Amino acid sequence: MSALSRVFYRGTLSAGLAFTALAGFAALPAEAAVAAALPVADDQQGGAPFAEMQSRIAEIESRIETLQRRTPQEPPAETALRTPDSTGTGAQAGELRLPGQAALDEVQAQLEGGGLRLPELQSGDLRLPEPLQPGGARTQAGGLPLPEAAPQDARTQAAGGTAAARVRQVVTTALGKVGEGERKDGTTFYGAWYDDYTDQKGFAGAAWCDMFLSWVAVQHGLEKQMGVFAYTPWHAEWFKKQGRFDRKPQAGDLVFFDWAGSRSISAIDHIGLVTGVNPDGSVSTVEGNISDKVVTRTRTMDTIVGFGHPAYGG
């Protein structure tokens, strides 16, 4: 109850009590009325009824105030709590709204009402790789052609196309030494290198055609593919044991000679590197220890025992 209401309430109560008192006073006999009209002091017995009335009024007002303090007051309707959300709109008291809730509500309403549609896949938007047809060209997803697989050759084709590159590197290195030869004392760089590489002695002045090609192999890390030897028959036998020795030449092969024209590995006298195969069946070579130098030659098959095929691709 507001202060103004309390004042009004008290005024009304006091007026009512006063009216009741006056009514009672009017009902008194004439003698009593005269007596009541006379002034009475507080300490005199005649003032007791009026004092009791004032005391009772004060007691009633005290109880009214006590009851007002105990009764919870409800807030005015216009002050109801509103919590703004991210869109600036209010939510009723007790309703929690997260940031972006309005946008989520809108999407949900569109989904429920059918107003939001996901894009549909059109025919041709998704393509799977076509299977490889027998004898046909392979295609990528989308119909783009794949490169044709290169023909496989057991001796020259390397994984990733490295075999042909290694052949070119080996041939280039060997041809780069053409013209070099023995020292004045009859020793060679390749013989001395073989001593150091194999931790042996006595090869510096030995026949060096095979040690020359062993040096070339090591320069390209192809020791296991080309072999490292000083004795040509052992070298040819090494290829034969691997199934890599025959009389079908190709570039990069090691070619083994017998000047007497035999086909015996034990009779081999010399070794060279095939740099090309010619249309007439002859082979172009680069060889060491011919007239004490590195030279190029064209050789026919009549002095060739066979060819060792290094595994350049492995």
HELIX and SHEET records of a PDB file:
HELIX    1   1 ALA A    3  ALA A   27  1                                  25    
HELIX    2   2 ALA A   30  ALA A   37  1                                   8    
HELIX    3   3 GLN A   45  GLY A   47  5                                   3    
HELIX    4   4 ALA A   48  ARG A   70  1                                  23    
HELIX    5   5 ALA A   77  THR A   79  5                                   3    
HELIX    6   6 GLN A  101  GLY A  113  1                                  13    
HELIX    7   7 ALA A  159  GLY A  161  5                                   3    
HELIX    8   8 THR A  162  LEU A  175  1                                  14    
HELIX    9   9 PHE A  189  THR A  198  1                                  10    
HELIX   10  10 CYS A  209  GLN A  219  1                                  11    
HELIX   11  11 GLU A  223  MET A  226  1                                   4    
HELIX   12  12 THR A  232  LYS A  241  1                                  10    
HELIX   13  13 ILE A  265  ALA A  267  5                                   3    
HELIX   14  14 MET A  301  THR A  303  5                                   3    
SHEET    1   A 2 THR A  83  PRO A  84  0                                        
SHEET    2   A 2 GLY A  90  ALA A  91 -1                                        
SHEET    1   B 6 PHE A 245  ASP A 246  0                                        
SHEET    2   B 6 ILE A 304  GLY A 308 -1                                        
SHEET    3   B 6 LEU A 254  PHE A 257 -1                                        
SHEET    4   B 6 HIS A 270  VAL A 277 -1                                        
SHEET    5   B 6 VAL A 283  ILE A 290 -1                                        
SHEET    6   B 6 LYS A 293  ARG A 299 -1                                        
END                                                                             
